């Protein structure tokens, strides 16, 4: 499927430079439970319409809450383009966790430094709408009856440009929303934990109901491997590291940090595949955390 070059560029830029939008306060949370699990999708939809005039599509699939926000012209030219230095070429690769083996695939190549400029960003009004949706989600989820152990732990917001066939998909873990709300993690760390991807498809054009979305339950294993992929992309695309850094060691640090963050130990080995150099490294759990400290 081919699309307009400008739309492709917008998608790539949105992935790298999605603005920080969360400044949540915990002080407005309700103490007494106000909602049951089955009420969540309709409550979010009703509150968003009543208070912000936003028409959402909401679905609860297992322990994953989906929110579809159809808008138009979500990308705009930045009034103050942001400059950054490109030091690495990063190819987006898929990871997986299967048969107790965590496979992390990456292709990161050092490149001559270039000064670049971010010309496009999300429109300010779109940022405000996403912020409002997040506030409603937080308000409802923080007021859910927690006596049930199958309450949502993941939520996915798909912000769709139904005029141009472009969407931004973001996946969040509920515990991270709690931590940013109570000031337990920084804005920067919170953004690193959000899994963000772009979708370019003619199917999005005119789709006000999200009919073409693949609504499914997100597993913890899927979330984990996708967050590792997201952290690799963020660390090297708009670099958080200097030229000449040991790329394999930085990837290992990302893996160890992600596993530690969620206390995940349900695997036996880590298989790191450096697709740029053609090398493979296999480590057990003890070696992962020892190696990340060196």
BELDA-V907249 format. One line per field, one symbol per residue. psi: psi as a letter, one per 40 degrees, with the letter a starting at -180 (. if undefined). burial: I if it has 16 or more other ideal C-beta (glycine too) atoms within 10 Angstrom, else O. A space follows every 50 residues. Layout:
psi->???
burial->???
This chain:
psi->hiihddddddddddddfhihehgiieeeiidhheiideeddddddddddd defhhihhihhbfhhhhhghaigehihhdghhiihheihhhhiiiihiff hhhhhihhhiihhhhihhdiihiddddddddddddddddddeeiheehef iheiihhhhhgedefiihhhhihddddddddefeiiddddddehhhiihh heddhegeefdeighihhiddddddddddddddddddgheiiieihdddd dddddddddddefhefidihhhhhedeeihhhiidddddddee.
burial->OOOOOOOOOIIOIIIOIIOOIIOIOOOOOOOOOOIOIOIIIOIIIOIIOO OIOIOIIIOIOOIIIIIIIIIOOIIOOIOOOOOOOIIIOIOOIOIOIOOO OIIIIIIIOOOOOOOOOOOIIIIOOIIOIIOIIIIIIIIIIIIIOOOOOO IIIIIIIIIIIIOIIIIIIIIIIIOIIIIIIOOOIOOOOIIIIIIIIIII OOOIOOIOOIOOIOOOOIOOOIIIIIIIIIIIIIIIIIIOOOOOIOIIOI IIIIIIOIIOIOOOOOIOOIOIIIOOOOOOOOIOOOOIOOIIOO
